Amino acid sequence: MATTVAATDADLADPLLGPWLKGFPPAAQPLRRSQLARQGWRVADGALPLPLAVLKESALAHNLRWMQRFARERGLDLSPHGKTTMSPQLFARQLDAGAWGISFASVFQLRLGVAAGVRRALIANQVHTAPDLAGLARLLAQTPGLRVAFLVDSIAQLRLIEARRAGERQAPVFEVLLEVGVAGGRTGVREADGAIALARALRASPAVRLVGVECYEGLSLDGDDEALRARTDELMQRVTALAAACDREGLFESEEIIVSAGGSALFDLVAPHMRPALSRPVRGILRSGCYLTHDHGHYRRLVHRVAQRCGCSDELQPALEVWTAVQSTPEPGLALLSGGRRDLSFDIELPHVLALARAGRVQAVHQATGDAGNAAAAGAKRDVDTAWRITALNDQHAYLRWDAARVAGPAVGDLVALGISHPCTTFDKWHWMPIVDDDTRVIDAVTIHF
């Protein structure tokens, strides 16, 4: 078994990539990740089959530094949400940059993290089924130094955990966080009386140890900054009041108390509340996940507001692009691109046109809104029409339209880079992504395991 685990760990760190992967050159020999940079492949030259999702190294490095600095300056820790990328190589970069741990949404996701070397984790979700509890118990028993805490929000869930424990001779005592929720929202206890009653039940149970409190603030993003601040303050005041009440009654069973919140849009508003004065040390943990790659739409707009609120001199940078090829121009003002719903996110909004590459030369595209996106070549000549837009997606096609009476469009064979909105639902469409420099040259890669 030890040999098998070691081989698996090695494959995660330096995986074998080959033509069985979408976006890998079909005539190329399989390569280890560590061999990619020597191939000289450049996306804008058409060296790889399209569509292809890529990550920009300069933006990744910037975002790692930016978010870690944001947390450190506020006395907080990061446990970024691994469900965004499900990539062992990106987990490693986040931990190397200073993250306390990695968060996950399920025991299945946690298992990948543990194989990749994660030793501190939050499961930001309720764990209660027998297979998941058994799987978590196995991971804890087999992995020295592993610490995992998951969420509890009901007596019913606690009873399921206890029932599973009753059938085991050496069942672990699980660490748990009590989740606070909002009316009409997702999971979490709604009322203060119910929350403290649950905390007392957790303290009395032999199956769990209460180590902190938690919430998710990112479901309601409508309204101006004052409305967002008021709603977030109200939620976080409930969280800190519950933490103080549990502390007074001695309900926590840990040397430090965890206070955690997790979203990629309002992290600046929760941050001031995450270090309440309690009788023992408090570790405030942000679980933002989308910061690493950011995006060209939804999160770009939201985090721009974060930067304005906190007076940040710079912002997160979009790192994820999907490159496509023009495969048909069947009528004036319409080009069909070789990328669709199977390749990029569309759950929030359609992709943004970023850049055109013709004969290897990259030209930036500026949208009519004035948003320059994150064109593949900074400072590239801006001679592509500003009104190019994606109007629809099929499974394998994107519809690029423009005003054919006013300007020329792209030609068959041209390459078009698209920016996305919401990175999570682009990552789950790929098994690997090359990392490229600002000249679109492949210098590394990550693998993805949804």
Buried (B, 14 or more C-beta within 10 A) or exposed (E): EEEEEEEEBEBBBBBEBBBEBBBBBEEBEEBEBEEBBEBEBBBBBBBBBBBBBBBBBEBBBBBBEBBBEBBEEBEBBBBBBBBBBBBBBBBBBBBEBBBBBBBBBBBBBBBBBBBBBBBBBBBBBBBBEEEBBBBBBEBBEEBEEBBBBBBBBBBEBBBBBBEBBEEEEEBBEBBBBBBBBBEEBEBBBBEEEEBBEBBBBBBEBEBBBBBBBBBBBBEBBEEEEEEBBEBBBEBBEBBBBBBBBBBEEEBBBBEEBBBBBBBBBBBBBBBEBBBBEBEEEBBBBBBBBBBBBBBBBBBBBBBBBBBEBBEBEEBBBBBBBBBBBBBEBEEEBBBBBBBBBBBBBBEEBBBBBBBBBBEBEBBBBBBEEEBBBBBBBEEBEEEBBBBBBBEEBEEBBBBBBBEEEEEEBBEEEBBBBBBBBBBBBBBBBBBBBBBBBBBBBBBBBBBBBB
